[in-house]
């Protein structure tokens, strides 16, 4: 006996099968919903990572947190689960995750890529609490005023920040704090430390008003950090200066700039074109072409981490080829393909991981960084300049950068260059200077370094009169 299957029956069967598939996929997607946590390890440093995934009418949504860098929630995009694979991006911090379900561990095992690929296993549950002693974090009530503020910048970005004002009517001298590279909140939070909070507290107690702000597109600030480079960062610092000058409590002729690391690149660019800037402080600021600085940084950090010289030299040569391709190219996709090929062939990275890293290296920010020489801007700065580095700084090496800063500022009549013994890139008292130590050190900002900066600014602003 034969059974005849009619056309409508076939159609019904197909529809039922499709519905079963959709329901199965939806059920699988639900497995990703919830809280997940993991730890990123890079050169011995560890950062706790939290991921929250939710299901909505349009599919999966979520956000990422890095408690050791601050409380902000970083929105996720392109969040998808296909079979046993989970993937998402975090555009505001130029990051991407690709993971596969590990049934034995009950976790997602994969790779987080942000400039370089790093292993990241996401386990079920919230981020475990971690109590760290940070004795320098100031406790309220403060002996000064604190105000939440916001101001507009290039491209419609609205920057959120904190203004601290000494007691009294003023007008007060002021400092704009400019953060280092990567997404930074107003406190420059890293590994449980808040260097800019500690610095702002110290300066405000010395009678100096301080404005610090979240990077564009990060924390409470709007704008697009993923496409930002020199023009945006300079515009943001200028907008901060303009905001301060418009405040009645501020002496408009005594507004200066304090830039840390990459902020030490931005500050001279602003000051060189604005003679009304009162002073410039470079905290671990670059003095040599940034491509040279990064090569020296990698050699120093890899070396203190125990990498053999031949491996360091090999990595330097490969990354130099990749950087050259970035500088020579103008089309994002073409540059990405070429850098992917270099990283896949020379470093042996998996194609997907190489492509993700190449996508980050092809960004306007990275191209600006590796092609920028800070010396021309420094040579045009005529305001008083304080350049301070830690002797154990492995990210902006003192013996490479301080002499170059001094040489670039040779026409400036008021330059102070200070190398502080035993301090790292964050101006902590350190053993080796390796980034792996940052979180383990209780000190946030060496008191002697704070005194050098505070005393110098007070001396340069006490007798200065508005122009």
CORSUL-V455529 format. One record per residue. N is the residue number from 1. PSI is psi in whole degrees, 0 to 359 (none if undefined). Layout:
{{N & PSI} {N & PSI}}
//
This chain:
{{1 & 131} {2 & 151} {3 & 126} {4 & 124} {5 & 116} {6 & 165} {7 & 318} {8 & 330} {9 & 321} {10 & 318} {11 & 318} {12 & 317} {13 & 319} {14 & 318} {15 & 318} {16 & 317} {17 & 318} {18 & 320} {19 & 319} {20 & 319} {21 & 315} {22 & 315} {23 & 322} {24 & 317} {25 & 319} {26 & 319} {27 & 319} {28 & 318} {29 & 325} {30 & 336} {31 & 337} {32 & 344} {33 & 136} {34 & 194} {35 & 138} {36 & 153} {37 & 155} {38 & 183} {39 & 127} {40 & 128} {41 & 124} {42 & 116} {43 & 36} {44 & 341} {45 & 143} {46 & 134} {47 & 127} {48 & 139} {49 & 135} {50 & 141} {51 & 127} {52 & 123} {53 & 131} {54 & 157} {55 & 129} {56 & 183} {57 & 328} {58 & 6} {59 & 203} {60 & 139} {61 & 169} {62 & 183} {63 & 162} {64 & 145} {65 & 151} {66 & 85} {67 & 331} {68 & 351} {69 & 1} {70 & 171} {71 & 0} {72 & 151} {73 & 124} {74 & 114} {75 & 144} {76 & 151} {77 & 168} {78 & 37} {79 & 120} {80 & 151} {81 & 121} {82 & 112} {83 & 238} {84 & 22} {85 & 140} {86 & 135} {87 & 147} {88 & 162} {89 & 161} {90 & 84} {91 & 324} {92 & 339} {93 & 13} {94 & 44} {95 & 159} {96 & 142} {97 & 137} {98 & 120} {99 & 161} {100 & 143} {101 & 127} {102 & 99} {103 & 325} {104 & 324} {105 & 343} {106 & 44} {107 & 163} {108 & 124} {109 & 118} {110 & 206} {111 & 130} {112 & 127} {113 & 121} {114 & 91} {115 & 311} {116 & 150} {117 & 136} {118 & 140} {119 & 140} {120 & 117} {121 & 126} {122 & 116} {123 & 156} {124 & 138} {125 & 165} {126 & 165} {127 & 126} {128 & 141} {129 & 149} {130 & 118} {131 & 120} {132 & 142} {133 & 118} {134 & 79} {135 & 341} {136 & 351} {137 & 123} {138 & 146} {139 & 140} {140 & 155} {141 & 142} {142 & 153} {143 & 33} {144 & 174} {145 & 145} {146 & 133} {147 & 131} {148 & 129} {149 & 169} {150 & 148} {151 & 158} {152 & 149} {153 & 189} {154 & 141} {155 & 20} {156 & 7} {157 & 139} {158 & 117} {159 & 129} {160 & 142} {161 & 188} {162 & 130} {163 & 124} {164 & 134} {165 & 133} {166 & 160} {167 & 146} {168 & 173} {169 & 341} {170 & 200} {171 & 148} {172 & 150} {173 & 159} {174 & 159} {175 & 136} {176 & 123} {177 & 127} {178 & 122} {179 & 171} {180 & 190} {181 & 160} {182 & 169} {183 & 123} {184 & 139} {185 & 178} {186 & 338} {187 & 0} {188 & 44} {189 & 131} {190 & 127} {191 & 38} {192 & 354} {193 & 152} {194 & 75} {195 & 319} {196 & 330} {197 & 314} {198 & 318} {199 & 315} {200 & 320} {201 & 314} {202 & 314} {203 & 320} {204 & 324} {205 & 340} {206 & 3} {207 & 15} {208 & 124} {209 & 145} {210 & 131} {211 & 123} {212 & 145} {213 & 155} {214 & 141} {215 & 150} {216 & 137} {217 & 14} {218 & 149} {219 & 240} {220 & 3} {221 & 147} {222 & 176} {223 & 177} {224 & 104} {225 & 331} {226 & 331} {227 & 7} {228 & 148} {229 & 212} {230 & 311} {231 & 318} {232 & 316} {233 & 321} {234 & 317} {235 & 322} {236 & 317} {237 & 320} {238 & 319} {239 & 323} {240 & 318} {241 & 314} {242 & 321} {243 & 314} {244 & 316} {245 & 336} {246 & 352} {247 & 134} {248 & 338} {249 & 352} {250 & 137} {251 & 108} {252 & 338} {253 & 2} {254 & 35} {255 & 122} {256 & 178} {257 & 136} {258 & 108} {259 & 132} {260 & 129} {261 & 244} {262 & 332} {263 & 335} {264 & 352} {265 & 317} {266 & 316} {267 & 312} {268 & 327} {269 & 322} {270 & 312} {271 & 325} {272 & 331} {273 & 3} {274 & 92} {275 & 348} {276 & 348} {277 & 131} {278 & 326} {279 & 165} {280 & 130} {281 & 125} {282 & 107} {283 & 106} {284 & 44} {285 & 145} {286 & 146} {287 & 356} {288 & 164} {289 & 137} {290 & 335} {291 & 319} {292 & 320} {293 & 315} {294 & 323} {295 & 317} {296 & 322} {297 & 312} {298 & 317} {299 & 316} {300 & 313} {301 & 314} {302 & 323} {303 & 314} {304 & 340} {305 & 357} {306 & 6} {307 & 137} {308 & 149} {309 & 321} {310 & 326} {311 & 322} {312 & 314} {313 & 320} {314 & 313} {315 & 320} {316 & 317} {317 & 319} {318 & 314} {319 & 330} {320 & 321} {321 & 317} {322 & 318} {323 & 320} {324 & 321} {325 & 321} {326 & 315} {327 & 326} {328 & 336} {329 & 161} {330 & 339} {331 & 123} {332 & 310} {333 & 321} {334 & 317} {335 & 318} {336 & 317} {337 & 317} {338 & 316} {339 & 323} {340 & 317} {341 & 319} {342 & 313} {343 & 326} {344 & 313} {345 & 315} {346 & 319} {347 & 344} {348 & 21} {349 & 147} {350 & 147} {351 & 318} {352 & 316} {353 & 320} {354 & 320} {355 & 321} {356 & 316} {357 & 321} {358 & 323} {359 & 326} {360 & 323} {361 & 339} {362 & 3} {363 & 156} {364 & 323} {365 & 311} {366 & 321} {367 & 319} {368 & 315} {369 & 307} {370 & 345} {371 & 1} {372 & 138} {373 & 115} {374 & 349} {375 & 319} {376 & 316} {377 & 318} {378 & 320} {379 & 341} {380 & 356} {381 & 125} {382 & 353} {383 & 161} {384 & 138} {385 & 132} {386 & 121} {387 & 120} {388 & 133} {389 & 152} {390 & 141} {391 & 334} {392 & 18} {393 & 118} {394 & 356} {395 & 321} {396 & 93} {397 & 130} {398 & 315} {399 & 345} {400 & 321} {401 & 323} {402 & 315} {403 & 325} {404 & 322} {405 & 315} {406 & 318} {407 & 319} {408 & 333} {409 & 21} {410 & 335} {411 & 353} {412 & 127} {413 & 349} {414 & 87} {415 & 129} {416 & 123} {417 & 125} {418 & 127} {419 & 120} {420 & 121} {421 & 141} {422 & 4} {423 & 148} {424 & 196} {425 & 334} {426 & 4} {427 & 37} {428 & 152} {429 & 119} {430 & 163} {431 & 307} {432 & 336} {433 & 355} {434 & 143} {435 & 338} {436 & 341} {437 & 341} {438 & 310} {439 & 335} {440 & 342} {441 & 130} {442 & 324} {443 & 135} {444 & 318} {445 & 118} {446 & 128} {447 & 324} {448 & 322} {449 & 318} {450 & 317} {451 & 319} {452 & 312} {453 & 310} {454 & 313} {455 & 321} {456 & 316} {457 & 317} {458 & 317} {459 & 326} {460 & 345} {461 & 344} {462 & 316} {463 & 1} {464 & 136} {465 & 149} {466 & 142} {467 & none}}
//
